[in-house]
Structure formats: structure tokens, C-alpha cells
Amino acid sequence: MSGCGCNTNSGAGAGGPFSKGKELVEFVYNAHDGGVRDQPISAGAIELNCHGCDTLFTMATYVSSCPHCGGVHAVAPMNPSAENVQFAGKDFTLP
């Protein structure tokens, strides 16, 4: 799954590995029938400030939530760096 540029879209608006914001979070969450979201980030954990509350936290998996506010963040496996982490928005919750 590392380096995944898959085209597993399940309809319009399903996004892809180059999506932004909520669309990227949903894409990574659903990629490979959910097999990506809980995997450790291949390049190692990413330390970042939450895009919702600015609290510093460590993102260890491709989809992670801020421990302070619950803000959901994701990064695509093909380029897992702090600069590419996307935030789903303040009102987004995981299913």
C-alpha cells in the first residue's frame, strides 16, 4: 500500500490521493476497504500542530485524530510528510 496512487473511488466526490481537506481524509479512510487508515506511516510518525486547535500531536497512522479536540487528519501513503497532512474540518467525525 505504500506509494498507493490507487483509483478506488466509489463514486463522484470520492477524491483521490491528491485531494485536499475532508475529501482526502475520506479517501484515505476508505482506501483498500479501510486497510490503510490504521497502518503506521511508512516514513515514520509525523509531529504536527492540529489544524483545528493548534495543539502539537504525533500522527502515527495515515488517519489520526487530535487527542485534544478530536480533529481528524490524514496523509496519503504516496507522500507522507507534514506538508501533505490534510484536515477534515472542525465538524467532521469518523464513522
C-alpha positions as semicolon CSV with decimal commas, in nm:
position;residue;x (nm);y (nm);z (nm)
1;M;0,000;0,000;0,000
2;S;0,295;0,231;0,040
3;G;0,316;0,469;-0,253
4;C;-0,050;0,400;-0,328
5;G;-0,190;0,605;-0,610
6;C;-0,489;0,376;-0,639
7;N;-0,807;0,463;-0,810
8;T;-1,051;0,307;-0,563
9;N;-1,305;0,585;-0,594
10;S;-1,657;0,473;-0,520
11;G;-1,848;0,747;-0,696
12;A;-1,842;1,118;-0,759
13;G;-1,662;1,322;-0,497
14;A;-1,475;1,019;-0,363
15;G;-1,145;1,200;-0,411
16;G;-0,806;1,053;-0,464
17;P;-0,452;1,069;-0,329
18;F;-0,415;1,432;-0,443
19;S;-0,739;1,557;-0,284
20;K;-0,746;1,827;-0,019
21;G;-0,918;1,860;0,317
22;K;-1,216;1,641;0,401
23;E;-1,204;1,473;0,059
24;L;-0,850;1,342;0,121
25;V;-0,938;1,228;0,473
26;E;-1,236;1,032;0,341
27;F;-1,029;0,886;0,057
28;V;-0,751;0,759;0,287
29;Y;-1,003;0,636;0,544
30;N;-1,180;0,424;0,281
31;A;-0,878;0,324;0,066
32;H;-0,838;-0,051;0,019
33;D;-1,159;-0,117;0,212
34;G;-1,019;0,059;0,519
35;G;-0,689;-0,129;0,512
36;V;-0,476;0,187;0,501
37;R;-0,619;0,411;0,771
38;D;-0,477;0,231;1,076
39;Q;-0,140;0,138;0,925
40;P;0,173;0,302;1,070
41;I;0,304;0,578;0,843
42;S;0,580;0,421;0,631
43;A;0,818;0,715;0,670
44;G;0,761;0,732;1,045
45;A;0,527;0,929;1,269
46;I;0,463;1,294;1,187
47;E;0,464;1,562;1,455
48;L;0,233;1,850;1,371
49;N;0,009;2,112;1,516
50;C;-0,359;2,026;1,488
51;H;-0,519;2,223;1,208
52;G;-0,825;2,273;1,429
53;C;-0,692;2,373;1,772
54;D;-0,316;2,414;1,714
55;T;-0,222;2,151;1,977
56;L;0,100;1,964;1,898
57;F;0,042;1,591;1,848
58;T;0,201;1,290;1,682
59;M;0,030;1,135;1,384
60;A;0,136;0,769;1,386
61;T;-0,115;0,630;1,133
62;Y;-0,240;0,756;0,796
63;V;-0,565;0,874;0,959
64;S;-0,530;1,019;1,309
65;S;-0,731;1,236;1,546
66;C;-0,602;1,516;1,766
67;P;-0,610;1,396;2,128
68;H;-0,721;1,743;2,245
69;C;-1,009;1,837;2,011
70;G;-1,066;1,518;1,809
71;G;-0,988;1,690;1,478
72;V;-0,936;1,426;1,208
73;H;-0,623;1,447;0,991
74;A;-0,494;1,225;0,711
75;V;-0,198;1,192;0,480
76;A;-0,179;0,991;0,158
77;P;0,063;0,696;0,169
78;M;0,233;0,808;-0,153
79;N;0,382;1,121;0,009
80;P;0,356;1,110;0,389
81;S;0,501;1,440;0,510
82;A;0,379;1,713;0,744
83;E;0,327;1,945;0,448
84;N;0,079;1,699;0,294
85;V;-0,135;1,633;0,602
86;Q;-0,494;1,738;0,541
87;F;-0,763;1,830;0,796
88;A;-1,126;1,723;0,755
89;G;-1,271;2,032;0,926
90;K;-1,389;2,113;1,276
91;D;-1,726;1,937;1,249
92;F;-1,604;1,615;1,085
93;T;-1,624;1,289;1,277
94;L;-1,519;0,941;1,176
95;P;-1,795;0,689;1,105
